[in-house]
Amino acid sequence: MKRIYIAIALLAISIASGVFETVSVTQNSQKYIDYIDEINKKIDDKEVKNAAVLCKKADEEFEDMSKNYMFYYYMHKNLEEIESNLSSMYEYLRNDEVHDYYATSAITRRKLESMRDTGSVNLQNIL
Amino acid sequence: MIITIIRTVLLYASVIIAVRLMGKRQIGDMQPSELVITLIIADIASLPMEDVSRPMLSGLIPTLVLVSCEIILSVIMMKNSKFRKVVCGSPVMIIEDGKLLQDKMKSLRITVEDLCIQLRQLGVFALEDVQYCIAETNGKISVLQKPDKRNPTAEDLGIEINDSGLEVVVISDGRFLDTSIRLCNTDAKNLNKILKKNKTTVEDVFIMTYNRSGKYNIIQKQI
């Protein structure tokens, strides 16, 4: 009977890990999508310098977060790609290359959306 | 490459733990669900081993879930025979009172050749010698031969045989095996006495077997 308790404990750990992924990591992905939306808004308002500062902040925060726990859950190459895209976006804004920024930010946003949606519990993901 | 090696070692350890948690059955004795789970675990664990970009949790978590489900399922099966019947099926009689039940064989998709092979592996070389044959849920067959073809037992022959108990290895490669010593109701002190009588020491013994009636066999290490 000892095994059943171990099995239940392991199942609980697995479920906790899954819930953590769904709640925490999904929320964090949404946070960076919101960052990109905010940066885009600032660019639309012709505040490119402020947008660059915000982009830098997003880049640094994402790097910290991915080093902390995101890599436990997501394909490492996807995380690296988002990280390098955020750095590129910052460089584009710093050099006033807004068109290039938009192209990269659209790809990054799509990847973040994919990360967010992969963890959410819905029929589409299950099937 | 170092990362791959470290991951392989960690995943290997996790698979070993998983298989140990599942129990001690051999491949041939596995129920269908256990065999499927073992194959899936092997496949899942290999993915993060070969692809370092994949998080290790993608191999570990499904392994944990599968093992947990298997253990929980086996406990439910132990408590509920109807559930066990649904998951494992039930044994099917193929030969009853010496008569081959062809409809049962058809439903199990067993040919006469398959049956003969399995019977030969059990030491039965003629179909007409079989009184009962049952296809078990793990895919093996159990056979009871006709009374005139069965080996006579001591009881049949009216012979009394002394119970010498289980013969176990008590010393292996120069070391006492405590569990085995307890099994044959003796202790290291008594075994040391025997060794002294045979002019040897525990360090010089390769294997020593012993049974409850005190019979022993010593094989010394080759120098």
Interface residues (C-beta under 8 A of the other chain):
Chain A: M1 R3 I4 I6 A7 I8 L10 L11 I13 S14 S17 G18 F71 Y72 Y73 Y74 M75 H76 K77
Chain B: L21 V52 S53 R54 P55 M56 L57 I61 L64 V65 V67 S68 C69 E70 I71 I72 V75
